[in-house]
């Protein structure tokens, strides 16, 4: 009889303890994968270097059909808005620009240093970002956009505002890899390496350009 009572109390105690053990700890911190969800805004300034080649003269805003090359340091900015579409993968719309100043150009076998001259581009497109590790902040991103390129002197009111009648436009792509740190419940800061390639062509003309620009990007993301 005593053994039966003892067994009954052991079973009752086990049943009572099971829900308590299975209940989640309300004070436990949320995982990073749970916090990085929903809509987000991302601000991304970048610093880069430009290598450009064209069958037109860069110093004339690509109007003269004279082959040229150009090299210059520069900076840019992107704004993204989007949300997660599958797991740790997000899709966002992006707009941005880049400007490269103190251009060193080579035209007709002559090298010209133009401190008061700039090459620029504006872009609009889509970017896919993936976080391959749930417990880490490593990220990769691929961006596909449509770009417009221009060149002008620094007294322009806006980067590349003196476009020709036949604007130089075309597709551009960029890839980014980096790491993000969570600084608050809603904000993440990141640092990464970025590689940009763009191809522009004048409408109804054979004039074209190819631009390559590697650099560094800093991101601030709000979820």
N, CA, C and O of each residue as an XYZ file, in Angstrom:
892
protein
N       0.836     -1.207      0.000
C       0.000      0.000      0.000
C       0.869      1.254      0.000
O       0.625      2.197     -0.752
N       1.888      1.243      0.861
C       2.765      2.407      0.916
C       3.504      2.599     -0.412
O       3.725      3.725     -0.857
N       3.890      1.446     -1.054
C       4.569      1.553     -2.339
C       3.643      2.157     -3.409
O       4.081      2.960     -4.233
N       2.358      1.762     -3.387
C       1.410      2.304     -4.352
C       1.214      3.802     -4.178
O       1.162      4.551     -5.154
N       1.103      4.234     -2.906
C       0.950      5.674     -2.639
C       2.177      6.442     -3.081
O       2.062      7.533     -3.641
N       3.380      5.868     -2.829
C       4.629      6.527     -3.206
C       4.728      6.664     -4.727
O       5.123      7.711     -5.240
N       4.362      5.579     -5.451
C       4.402      5.622     -6.915
C       3.435      6.662     -7.461
O       3.741      7.372     -8.419
N       2.243      6.742     -6.829
C       1.251      7.709     -7.289
C       1.771      9.136     -7.145
O       1.616      9.956     -8.050
N       2.393      9.427     -5.992
C       2.941     10.760     -5.766
C       4.082     11.082     -6.735
O       4.214     12.228     -7.165
N       4.909     10.086     -7.087
C       5.994     10.311     -8.042
C       5.447     10.639     -9.433
O       5.956     11.542    -10.097
N       4.397      9.900     -9.889
C       3.794     10.172    -11.181
C       3.151     11.545    -11.220
O       3.308     12.284    -12.193
N       2.417     11.893    -10.146
C       1.762     13.208    -10.082
C       2.782     14.340    -10.112
O       2.586     15.362    -10.771
N       3.893     14.127     -9.370
C       4.926     15.160     -9.359
C       5.583     15.328    -10.710
O       5.914     16.444    -11.111
N       5.778     14.207    -11.426
C       6.371     14.307    -12.755
C       5.483     15.023    -13.738
O       5.958     15.831    -14.536
N       4.163     14.729    -13.688
C       3.236     15.416    -14.576
C       3.173     16.909    -14.291
O       3.083     17.728    -15.205
N       3.220     17.246    -13.014
C       3.163     18.662    -12.651
C       4.423     19.397    -13.075
O       4.370     20.582    -13.406
N       5.558     18.704    -13.070
C       6.818     19.355    -13.406
C       7.036     19.469    -14.904
O       7.804     20.328    -15.338
N       6.390     18.634    -15.713
C       6.631     18.616    -17.155
C       6.272     19.920    -17.844
O       7.103     20.421    -18.602
N       5.085     20.519    -17.639
C       4.777     21.790    -18.295
C       5.735     22.895    -17.905
O       6.102     23.715    -18.747
N       6.146     22.936    -16.648
C       7.055     23.987    -16.208
C       8.387     23.880    -16.908
O       9.003     24.893    -17.238
N       8.843     22.646    -17.142
C      10.127     22.466    -17.807
C      10.031     22.828    -19.281
O      10.998     23.311    -19.869
N       8.850     22.592    -19.888
C       8.692     22.850    -21.313
C       8.375     24.305    -21.615
O       8.541     24.743    -22.754
N       7.925     25.062    -20.627
C       7.546     26.452    -20.873
C       8.776     27.280    -21.213
O       9.812     27.120    -20.568
N       8.693     28.174    -22.222
C       9.840     28.997    -22.588
C      10.144     30.032    -21.527
O       9.263     30.492    -20.800
N      11.401     30.381    -21.460
C      11.853     31.389    -20.510
C      11.596     32.761    -21.097
O      12.199     33.153    -22.096
N      10.675     33.493    -20.449
C      10.300     34.808    -20.978
C      11.437     35.799    -20.903
O      11.438     36.785    -21.640
N      12.412     35.567    -20.029
C      13.522     36.496    -19.878
C      14.683     36.174    -20.800
O      15.648     36.936    -20.860
N      14.610     35.044    -21.534
C      15.714     34.664    -22.422
C      15.770     35.622    -23.604
O      14.723     35.999    -24.132
N      16.975     36.028    -24.038
C      17.089     36.952    -25.157
C      16.652     36.303    -26.457
O      16.840     35.102    -26.651
N      16.064     37.103    -27.356
C      15.651     36.597    -28.661
C      16.873     36.389    -29.534
O      17.871     37.098    -29.408
N      16.784     35.414    -30.416
C      17.893     35.157    -31.327
C      17.947     36.251    -32.378
O      16.954     36.937    -32.622
N      19.138     36.416    -33.014
C      19.305     37.440    -34.021
C      18.390     37.201    -35.207
O      17.894     38.155    -35.806
N      18.154     35.930    -35.559
C      17.301     35.632    -36.707
C      15.863     36.071    -36.471
O      15.165     36.426    -37.421
N      15.399     36.054    -35.196
C      14.045     36.505    -34.895
C      13.920     38.018    -34.918
O      12.845     38.550    -35.194
N      15.027     38.724    -34.626
C      14.980     40.173    -34.588
C      15.115     40.781    -35.978
O      14.594     41.874    -36.206
N      15.783     40.130    -36.908
C      16.018     40.651    -38.243
C      14.895     40.198    -39.177
O      15.124     39.425    -40.107
N      13.673     40.690    -38.919
C      12.505     40.299    -39.704
C      11.657     41.520    -40.013
O      11.809     42.575    -39.397
N      10.758     41.358    -40.982
C       9.833     42.425    -41.336
C      10.455     43.429    -42.290
O      11.524     43.199    -42.855
N       9.764     44.546    -42.457
C      10.252     45.600    -43.342
C      11.484     46.265    -42.740
O      11.650     46.300    -41.521
N      12.348     46.792    -43.607
C      13.554     47.472    -43.141
C      13.905     48.616    -44.075
O      13.477     48.658    -45.228
N      14.699     49.546    -43.546
C      15.310     50.612    -44.324
C      16.814     50.524    -44.120
O      17.288     50.351    -42.997
N      17.558     50.644    -45.208
C      19.018     50.537    -45.120
C      19.662     51.755    -45.773
O      19.339     52.118    -46.903
N      20.576     52.373    -45.039
C      21.340     53.515    -45.540
C      22.780     53.041    -45.734
O      23.374     52.462    -44.824
N      23.341     53.288    -46.923
C      24.624     52.675    -47.240
C      25.546     53.645    -47.980
O      25.556     53.650    -49.211
N      26.320     54.465    -47.265
C      27.368     55.241    -47.933
C      28.542     54.339    -48.295
O      28.804     53.346    -47.617
N      29.245     54.690    -49.367
C      30.376     53.876    -49.790
C      31.514     54.754    -50.292
O      31.309     55.898    -50.695
N      32.713     54.193    -50.257
C      33.925     54.855    -50.729
C      34.609     53.899    -51.700
O      34.812     52.728    -51.381
N      34.968     54.399    -52.892
C      35.443     53.488    -53.921
C      36.415     54.191    -54.871
O      36.715     55.377    -54.728
N      36.893     53.411    -55.845
C      37.807     53.929    -56.862
C      37.293     53.492    -58.226
O      36.820     52.366    -58.380
N      37.381     54.368    -59.208
C      36.792     54.130    -60.522
C      37.863     53.870    -61.578
O      38.859     54.586    -61.680
N      37.620     52.823    -62.356
C      38.342     52.592    -63.612
C      37.313     52.618    -64.731
O      36.385     51.809    -64.735
N      37.464     53.535    -65.678
C      36.481     53.686    -66.756
C      37.191     53.687    -68.104
O      38.237     54.314    -68.269
N      36.611     52.980    -69.058
C      37.111     53.000    -70.437
C      35.936     53.241    -71.370
O      34.832     52.752    -71.129
N      36.173     53.994    -72.432
C      35.098     54.357    -73.347
C      35.666     54.581    -74.749
O      36.840     54.917    -74.906
N      34.811     54.388    -75.775
C      35.203     54.741    -77.133
C      34.839     56.181    -77.454
O      34.906     56.606    -78.607
N      34.446     56.939    -76.408
C      34.156     58.364    -76.539
C      34.983     59.134    -75.512
O      35.523     58.559    -74.567
N      35.069     60.426    -75.717
C      35.895     61.279    -74.866
C      35.162     61.585    -73.557
O      34.127     62.251    -73.561
N      35.697     61.103    -72.457
C      35.065     61.325    -71.158
C      35.040     62.808    -70.799
O      34.126     63.259    -70.109
N      36.033     63.576    -71.260
C      36.111     64.993    -70.919
C      35.065     65.829    -71.651
O      34.854     66.991    -71.303
N      34.409     65.257    -72.659
C      33.328     65.956    -73.371
C      31.974     65.350    -73.036
O      31.027     65.491    -73.810
N      31.867     64.680    -71.897
C      30.645     63.986    -71.494
C      30.266     62.922    -72.523
O      29.090     62.717    -72.822
N      31.299     62.243    -73.065
C      31.138     61.129    -74.000
C      30.456     61.544    -75.307
O      29.758     60.735    -75.919
N      30.648     62.787    -75.738
C      30.037     63.240    -76.987
C      30.960     63.033    -78.177
O      30.493     62.697    -79.266
N      32.277     63.231    -77.988
C      33.231     63.064    -79.081
C      33.663     61.606    -79.184
O      33.942     60.962    -78.173
N      33.716     61.097    -80.390
C      34.094     59.710    -80.600
C      35.616     59.573    -80.614
O      36.221     59.282    -81.645
N      36.209     59.786    -79.457
C      37.648     59.634    -79.249
C      37.834     58.704    -78.060
O      37.340     59.009    -76.975
N      38.529     57.580    -78.222
C      38.714     56.644    -77.095
C      39.395     57.325    -75.912
O      40.292     58.151    -76.080
N      38.947     56.957    -74.708
C      39.521     57.555    -73.501
C      39.399     56.589    -72.338
O      38.599     55.653    -72.362
N      40.205     56.834    -71.330
C      40.106     56.123    -70.056
C      40.149     57.150    -68.940
O      40.630     58.267    -69.128
N      39.640     56.765    -67.772
C      39.609     57.685    -66.636
C      39.776     56.905    -65.340
O      39.322     55.766    -65.224
N      40.430     57.528    -64.374
C      40.657     56.940    -63.054
C      40.398     58.018    -62.019
O      40.807     59.167    -62.191
N      39.708     57.642    -60.928
C      39.401     58.653    -59.909
C      38.878     58.003    -58.639
O      38.192     56.983    -58.702
N      39.197     58.587    -57.478
C      38.563     58.147    -56.231
C      37.208     58.813    -56.094
O      36.954     59.854    -56.700
N      36.335     58.209    -55.296
C      35.023     58.803    -55.134
C      34.234     58.212    -53.990
O      34.751     57.445    -53.177
N      32.974     58.586    -53.946
C      32.072     58.126    -52.896
C      30.666     58.054    -53.469
O      30.400     58.557    -54.561
N      29.774     57.424    -52.721
C      28.391     57.308    -53.162
C      27.475     57.022    -51.991
O      27.905     56.962    -50.838
N      26.212     56.847    -52.309
C      25.210     56.600    -51.276
C      24.071     55.796    -51.874
O      23.685     56.020    -53.022
N      23.526     54.853    -51.096
C      22.363     54.075    -51.500
C      21.317     54.081    -50.396
O      21.636     54.102    -49.207
N      20.063     54.063    -50.822
C      18.949     53.907    -49.891
C      18.137     52.709    -50.347
O      17.749     52.616    -51.511
N      17.880     51.780    -49.409
C      17.118     50.575    -49.713
C      15.908     50.484    -48.793
O      15.963     50.890    -47.633
N      14.820     49.947    -49.324
C      13.645     49.656    -48.508
C      13.053     48.345    -49.010
O      12.822     48.172    -50.207
N      12.810     47.424    -48.080
C      12.309     46.110    -48.474
C      11.937     45.280    -47.264
O      11.706     45.817    -46.180
N      11.876     43.946    -47.452
C      11.562     43.055    -46.354
C      12.022     41.644    -46.694
O      12.375     41.355    -47.837
N      12.013     40.757    -45.679
C      12.371     39.360    -45.889
C      11.302     38.686    -46.752
O      10.104     38.879    -46.548
N      11.762     37.896    -47.711
C      10.835     37.188    -48.584
C      10.902     35.675    -48.380
O       9.958     34.960    -48.714
N      12.007     35.192    -47.837
C      12.134     33.758    -47.591
C      13.284     33.515    -46.625
O      14.442     33.765    -46.960
N      12.970     33.028    -45.425
C      14.012     32.735    -44.451
C      14.873     33.946    -44.152
O      14.378     34.980    -43.703
N      16.169     33.811    -44.406
C      17.123     34.899    -44.165
C      17.434     35.677    -45.429
O      18.466     36.345    -45.501
N      16.564     35.607    -46.426
C      16.768     36.304    -47.697
C      15.779     37.458    -47.795
O      14.583     37.280    -47.562
N      16.279     38.637    -48.141
C      15.425     39.816    -48.267
C      15.523     40.380    -49.673
O      16.519     40.183    -50.369
N      14.467     41.091    -50.084
C      14.406     41.769    -51.376
C      14.053     43.223    -51.124
O      13.138     43.525    -50.358
N      14.785     44.127    -51.774
C      14.567     45.554    -51.549
C      14.724     46.321    -52.844
O      15.468     45.921    -53.739
N      14.005     47.439    -52.928
C      14.237     48.405    -53.988
C      15.360     49.335    -53.568
O      15.511     49.621    -52.380
N      16.148     49.811    -54.517
C      17.310     50.635    -54.185
C      17.425     51.798    -55.163
O      17.195     51.640    -56.361
N      17.781     52.958    -54.644
C      18.181     54.098    -55.453
C      19.513     54.588    -54.906
O      19.774     54.471    -53.708
N      20.350     55.133    -55.767
C      21.656     55.576    -55.289
C      22.378     56.406    -56.331
O      21.887     56.618    -57.440
N      23.550     56.869    -55.949
C      24.388     57.642    -56.852
C      25.843     57.431    -56.460
O      26.146     56.969    -55.360
N      26.735     57.777    -57.377
C      28.164     57.751    -57.103
C      28.835     58.888    -57.838
O      28.427     59.227    -58.949
N      29.850     59.482    -57.250
C      30.582     60.571    -57.893
C      32.068     60.371    -57.655
O      32.486     59.983    -56.564
N      32.863     60.640    -58.683
C      34.311     60.436    -58.637
C      34.976     61.721    -59.091
O      34.755     62.182    -60.210
N      35.792     62.296    -58.221
C      36.380     63.599    -58.482
C      37.888     63.496    -58.637
O      38.478     62.436    -58.427
N      38.507     64.623    -59.011
C      39.946     64.664    -59.303
C      40.279     63.590    -60.330
O      41.123     62.724    -60.098
N      39.601     63.666    -61.470
C      39.721     62.652    -62.508
C      41.066     62.766    -63.213
O      41.530     63.855    -63.552
N      41.668     61.609    -63.421
C      42.884     61.523    -64.237
C      42.500     60.770    -65.508
O      42.219     59.572    -65.468
N      42.491     61.479    -66.630
C      42.006     60.906    -67.885
C      43.140     60.805    -68.898
O      44.098     61.578    -68.884
N      42.988     59.808    -69.784
C      43.928     59.646    -70.896
C      43.127     59.687    -72.187
O      42.295     58.819    -72.452
N      43.401     60.732    -72.996
C      42.673     60.959    -74.244
C      43.687     61.227    -75.347
O      44.568     62.073    -75.190
N      43.569     60.510    -76.462
C      44.464     60.693    -77.611
C      45.923     60.593    -77.186
O      46.755     61.416    -77.567
N      46.216     59.568    -76.391
C      47.586     59.281    -75.934
C      48.170     60.382    -75.053
O      49.388     60.470    -74.898
N      47.325     61.208    -74.485
C      47.778     62.240    -73.558
C      47.054     62.078    -72.235
O      45.846     61.843    -72.204
N      47.803     62.206    -71.129
C      47.233     62.087    -69.792
C      46.949     63.473    -69.234
O      47.816     64.347    -69.233
N      45.728     63.661    -68.762
C      45.300     64.960    -68.247
C      44.762     64.769    -66.839
O      43.928     63.895    -66.604
N      45.235     65.582    -65.899
C      44.725     65.559    -64.528
C      43.729     66.696    -64.372
O      44.077     67.865    -64.541
N      42.485     66.350    -64.046
C      41.400     67.329    -63.956
C      40.872     67.355    -62.523
O      40.007     66.556    -62.163
N      41.386     68.264    -61.716
C      40.942     68.341    -60.325
C      39.524     68.872    -60.213
O      38.801     68.496    -59.290
N      39.108     69.738    -61.130
C      37.766     70.331    -61.088
C      36.834     69.636    -62.073
O      36.076     70.287    -62.793
N      36.898     68.314    -62.097
C      36.076     67.536    -63.030
C      35.610     66.283    -62.311
O      36.302     65.770    -61.431
N      34.426     65.786    -62.689
C      33.890     64.618    -62.017
C      33.108     63.727    -62.979
O      32.458     64.207    -63.909
N      33.185     62.442    -62.738
C      32.370     61.452    -63.429
C      31.364     60.923    -62.416
O      31.718     60.698    -61.258
N      30.125     60.723    -62.828
C      29.092     60.340    -61.880
C      28.093     59.389    -62.514
O      28.042     59.231    -63.734
N      27.302     58.761    -61.657
C      26.213     57.914    -62.144
C      25.087     57.933    -61.117
O      25.312     58.187    -59.934
N      23.877     57.663    -61.586
C      22.714     57.469    -60.725
C      22.109     56.115    -61.072
O      22.188     55.680    -62.221
N      21.505     55.442    -60.089
C      21.017     54.082    -60.296
C      19.669     53.877    -59.629
O      19.320     54.557    -58.664
N      18.911     52.912    -60.173
C      17.649     52.482    -59.598
C      17.461     51.012    -59.943
O      17.586     50.618    -61.103
N      17.154     50.187    -58.915
C      17.013     48.766    -59.201
C      16.571     47.970    -57.991
O      15.871     48.478    -57.115
N      16.992     46.703    -57.954
C      16.632     45.761    -56.895
C      17.888     45.136    -56.311
O      18.896     44.980    -57.001
N      17.818     44.779    -55.031
C      18.940     44.130    -54.367
C      18.422     42.970    -53.523
O      17.427     43.104    -52.812
N      19.104     41.839    -53.610
C      18.796     40.650    -52.811
C      19.913     40.473    -51.788
O      21.090     40.436    -52.146
N      19.542     40.364    -50.517
C      20.513     40.199    -49.433
C      20.236     38.894    -48.696
O      19.083     38.575    -48.406
N      21.280     38.150    -48.397
C      21.140     36.874    -47.694
C      22.088     36.836    -46.509
O      23.227     37.297    -46.586
N      21.586     36.268    -45.393
C      22.383     36.018    -44.198
C      22.517     34.506    -44.048
O      21.611     33.863    -43.517
N      23.632     33.920    -44.504
C      23.736     32.458    -44.553
C      23.804     31.785    -43.186
O      23.492     30.599    -43.070
N      24.210     32.523    -42.142
C      24.328     31.932    -40.805
C      23.377     32.644    -39.862
O      23.480     33.856    -39.673
N      22.443     31.894    -39.262
C      21.432     32.499    -38.382
C      22.039     33.143    -37.153
O      21.542     34.164    -36.677
N      23.115     32.556    -36.630
C      23.673     33.056    -35.373
C      24.822     34.017    -35.589
O      25.456     34.429    -34.617
N      25.118     34.395    -36.833
C      26.188     35.332    -37.120
C      25.687     36.430    -38.049
O      24.638     36.285    -38.678
N      26.440     37.536    -38.137
C      26.004     38.667    -38.945
C      26.592     38.721    -40.337
O      26.497     39.758    -40.992
N      27.200     37.637    -40.820
C      27.742     37.644    -42.175
C      26.618     37.792    -43.191
O      25.555     37.189    -43.042
N      26.855     38.598    -44.227
C      25.831     38.820    -45.240
C      26.464     38.920    -46.617
O      27.627     39.298    -46.755
N      25.685     38.579    -47.632
C      26.065     38.764    -49.033
C      24.890     39.423    -49.742
O      23.732     39.194    -49.392
N      25.199     40.240    -50.740
C      24.141     40.954    -51.460
C      24.483     41.042    -52.936
O      25.646     41.195    -53.311
N      23.459     40.943    -53.766
C      23.591     41.107    -55.216
C      22.586     42.163    -55.662
O      21.396     42.073    -55.362
N      23.080     43.155    -56.376
C      22.237     44.268    -56.820
C      22.240     44.354    -58.345
O      23.294     44.293    -58.978
N      21.055     44.494    -58.920
C      20.892     44.688    -60.360
C      20.097     45.974    -60.560
O      19.011     46.135    -60.004
N      20.646     46.889    -61.358
C      20.019     48.207    -61.485
C      20.203     48.741    -62.902
O      20.899     48.153    -63.729
N      19.553     49.876    -63.150
C      19.711     50.628    -64.392
C      20.397     51.941    -64.048
O      19.953     52.658    -63.151
N      21.479     52.260    -64.758
C      22.310     53.410    -64.394
C      22.366     54.421    -65.525
O      22.277     54.074    -66.703
N      22.514     55.673    -65.139
C      22.793     56.754    -66.068
C      24.124     57.382    -65.714
O      24.353     57.726    -64.554
N      25.010     57.540    -66.693
C      26.363     58.056    -66.458
C      26.501     59.446    -67.057
O      25.873     59.767    -68.066
N      27.331     60.264    -66.424
C      27.592     61.600    -66.933
C      28.908     62.128    -66.424
O      29.473     61.590    -65.471
N      29.404     63.181    -67.054
C      30.654     63.828    -66.648
C      30.476     65.324    -66.750
O      29.820     65.812    -67.670
N      31.057     66.064    -65.808
C      30.863     67.515    -65.777
C      31.928     68.140    -64.901
O      32.638     67.450    -64.170
N      32.028     69.463    -64.987
C      32.928     70.195    -64.119
C      32.306     70.339    -62.741
O      31.094     70.179    -62.589
N      33.113     70.637    -61.740
C      32.634     70.681    -60.363
C      31.708     71.857    -60.084
O      31.098     71.909    -59.016
N      31.583     72.807    -61.019
C      30.679     73.921    -60.752
C      29.233     73.578    -61.086
O      28.359     74.441    -61.003
N      28.964     72.304    -61.469
C      27.582     71.889    -61.704
C      26.821     71.907    -60.392
O      27.399     71.660    -59.334
N      25.526     72.198    -60.453
C      24.737     72.234    -59.218
C      24.512     70.848    -58.663
O      24.228     70.686    -57.477
N      24.639     69.833    -59.526
C      24.475     68.452    -59.073
C      25.442     67.588    -59.842
O      25.834     67.911    -60.964
N      25.827     66.475    -59.220
C      26.795     65.585    -59.826
C      26.317     65.152    -61.211
O      25.244     64.565    -61.350
N      27.118     65.444    -62.228
C      26.783     64.994    -63.573
C      25.537     65.609    -64.148
O      24.826     64.949    -64.906
N      25.239     66.872    -63.810
C      23.991     67.463    -64.281
C      24.072     67.909    -65.738
O      23.039     68.119    -66.374
N      25.272     68.056    -66.273
C      25.420     68.510    -67.656
C      25.470     67.317    -68.601
O      26.494     67.059    -69.235
N      24.373     66.599    -68.693
C      24.304     65.464    -69.603
C      24.132     65.961    -71.039
O      23.608     67.048    -71.283
N      24.591     65.130    -71.981
C      24.407     65.455    -73.390
C      22.971     65.145    -73.802
O      22.181     64.630    -73.011
N      22.647     65.468    -75.057
C      21.305     65.187    -75.552
C      21.047     63.696    -75.664
O      19.894     63.266    -75.667
N      22.109     62.899    -75.755
C      21.990     61.455    -75.812
C      22.599     60.877    -74.531
O      23.791     60.569    -74.506
N      21.816     60.727    -73.488
C      22.368     60.259    -72.203
C      22.962     58.863    -72.332
O      22.480     58.038    -73.107
N      24.008     58.614    -71.568
C      24.677     57.318    -71.562
C      24.081     56.489    -70.440
O      24.328     56.755    -69.263
N      23.302     55.493    -70.799
C      22.610     54.670    -69.810
C      22.839     53.195    -70.102
O      23.232     52.826    -71.209
N      22.590     52.349    -69.096
C      22.737     50.925    -69.288
C      22.647     50.166    -67.980
O      22.453     50.773    -66.926
N      22.784     48.842    -68.028
C      22.682     48.024    -66.815
C      23.940     48.131    -65.957
O      25.037     48.374    -66.460
N      23.758     47.946    -64.669
C      24.888     47.903    -63.749
C      24.582     46.890    -62.648
O      23.432     46.723    -62.241
N      25.605     46.236    -62.185
C      25.470     45.228    -61.138
C      26.537     45.477    -60.083
O      27.586     46.056    -60.364
N      26.254     45.034    -58.874
C      27.244     45.133    -57.802
C      27.043     43.975    -56.832
O      25.927     43.491    -56.640
N      28.130     43.549    -56.234
C      28.106     42.504    -55.223
C      28.773     42.990    -53.951
O      29.790     43.682    -53.997
N      28.194     42.622    -52.813
C      28.704     43.071    -51.520
C      28.791     41.896    -50.562
O      27.903     41.044    -50.528
N      29.850     41.855    -49.795
C      29.989     40.872    -48.726
C      30.515     41.549    -47.481
O      31.471     42.322    -47.550
N      29.895     41.266    -46.327
C      30.342     41.940    -45.122
C      29.738     41.348    -43.865
O      29.251     40.217    -43.859
N      29.779     42.139    -42.794
C      29.310     41.678    -41.490
C      28.508     42.791    -40.841
O      28.835     43.969    -40.985
N      27.440     42.407    -40.115
C      26.590     43.365    -39.397
C      26.625     43.085    -37.904
O      26.663     41.932    -37.474
N      26.610     44.174    -37.108
C      26.539     44.076    -35.656
C      25.243     44.714    -35.171
O      24.865     45.789    -35.635
N      24.570     44.059    -34.246
C      23.351     44.617    -33.674
C      23.734     45.596    -32.573
O      24.413     45.223    -31.617
N      23.298     46.855    -32.704
C      23.625     47.884    -31.721
C      22.429     48.251    -30.859
O      22.593     48.894    -29.822
N      21.225     47.856    -31.268
C      20.024     48.030    -30.453
C      19.006     47.016    -30.954
O      19.296     46.230    -31.856
N      17.818     47.036    -30.371
C      16.804     46.067    -30.795
C      16.397     46.271    -32.246
O      16.015     45.312    -32.916
N      16.473     47.515    -32.750
C      16.008     47.808    -34.105
C      17.121     48.165    -35.089
O      16.901     48.099    -36.298
N      18.305     48.538    -34.612
C      19.353     49.039    -35.491
C      20.508     48.057    -35.601
O      20.919     47.436    -34.621
N      21.029     47.931    -36.836
C      22.210     47.126    -37.130
C      23.189     47.993    -37.916
O      22.790     48.747    -38.803
N      24.478     47.877    -37.581
C      25.533     48.563    -38.321
C      26.423     47.530    -38.985
O      26.727     46.493    -38.396
N      26.842     47.811    -40.210
C      27.627     46.832    -40.946
C      28.781     47.459    -41.707
O      28.815     48.669    -41.928
N      29.720     46.620    -42.101
C      30.888     47.018    -42.890
C      31.147     45.916    -43.901
O      31.111     44.736    -43.555
N      31.410     46.291    -45.152
C      31.622     45.276    -46.166
C      32.458     45.766    -47.331
O      32.765     46.953    -47.445
N      32.823     44.821    -48.199
C      33.527     45.117    -49.444
C      32.524     45.075    -50.587
O      31.612     44.247    -50.593
N      32.696     45.971    -51.555
C      31.719     46.118    -52.639
C      32.442     46.212    -53.971
O      33.465     46.887    -54.080
N      31.916     45.538    -54.984
C      32.444     45.619    -56.339
C      31.309     46.006    -57.282
O      30.245     45.387    -57.265
N      31.535     47.026    -58.101
C      30.506     47.576    -58.993
C      30.979     47.477    -60.442
O      32.148     47.717    -60.742
N      30.054     47.120    -61.335
C      30.339     47.153    -62.777
C      29.141     47.760    -63.490
O      27.993     47.420    -63.206
N      29.423     48.656    -64.411
C      28.357     49.276    -65.181
C      28.732     49.405    -66.647
O      29.896     49.614    -66.989
N      27.745     49.279    -67.497
C      27.927     49.451    -68.942
C      26.905     50.463    -69.433
O      25.702     50.292    -69.238
N      27.390     51.504    -70.064
C      26.492     52.535    -70.575
C      26.652     52.708    -72.073
O      27.736     52.516    -72.625
N      25.556     53.075    -72.723
C      25.574     53.279    -74.170
C      24.652     54.440    -74.518
O      23.559     54.573    -73.967
N      25.116     55.279    -75.444
C      24.283     56.391    -75.891
C      23.208     55.880    -76.833
O      23.468     55.007    -77.661
N      22.009     56.414    -76.712
C      20.901     55.980    -77.553
C      21.164     56.354    -79.013
O      21.609     57.463    -79.309
N      20.883     55.417    -79.917
C      21.067     55.628    -81.358
C      22.499     56.036    -81.693
O      22.725     56.862    -82.577
N      23.457     55.457    -80.985
C      24.853     55.779    -81.220
C      25.712     54.607    -80.801
O      25.290     53.763    -80.011
N      26.923     54.559    -81.338
C      27.861     53.496    -80.978
C      28.722     53.864    -79.781
O      29.535     53.057    -79.333
N      28.555     55.060    -79.263
C      29.367     55.486    -78.122
C      28.947     54.707    -76.867
O      27.758     54.598    -76.568
N      29.926     54.173    -76.142
C      29.633     53.355    -74.966
C      30.773     53.472    -73.964
O      31.826     54.034    -74.266
N      30.550     52.939    -72.775
C      31.563     52.953    -71.729
C      31.415     51.719    -70.859
O      30.353     51.100    -70.804
N      32.499     51.375    -70.181
C      32.517     50.318    -69.177
C      33.183     50.870    -67.936
O      34.253     51.474    -68.011
N      32.545     50.661    -66.787
C      33.058     51.202    -65.522
C      33.167     50.094    -64.489
O      32.241     49.300    -64.317
N      34.296     50.044    -63.804
C      34.528     49.108    -62.706
C      34.926     49.913    -61.487
O      35.752     50.822    -61.574
N      34.325     49.572    -60.326
C      34.590     50.358    -59.122
C      34.551     49.480    -57.874
O      33.463     49.185    -57.379
N      35.694     49.054    -57.353
C      35.727     48.356    -56.057
C      35.796     49.362    -54.916
O      36.256     50.489    -55.096
N      35.330     48.941    -53.735
C      35.380     49.861    -52.600
C      34.830     49.249    -51.319
O      34.607     48.042    -51.228
N      34.620     50.109    -50.337
C      34.099     49.728    -49.039
C      32.735     50.386    -48.821
O      32.497     51.500    -49.286
N      31.843     49.692    -48.111
C      30.510     50.223    -47.843
C      30.202     50.088    -46.354
O      30.524     49.077    -45.730
N      29.573     51.121    -45.797
C      29.092     51.123    -44.409
C      27.570     51.116    -44.455
O      26.973     51.887    -45.206
N      26.936     50.261    -43.666
C      25.475     50.165    -43.692
C      24.890     50.436    -42.308
O      25.474     50.077    -41.285
N      23.731     51.073    -42.303
C      22.924     51.257    -41.097
C      21.513     50.815    -41.452
O      20.865     51.423    -42.304
N      21.033     49.755    -40.799
C      19.750     49.135    -41.140
C      18.794     49.220    -39.970
O      19.144     48.905    -38.832
N      17.577     49.654    -40.271
C      16.523     49.754    -39.238
C      15.410     48.777    -39.563
O      14.829     48.837    -40.647
N      15.100     47.861    -38.623
C      14.024     46.887    -38.781
C      12.825     47.317    -37.939
O      11.802     46.633    -37.927
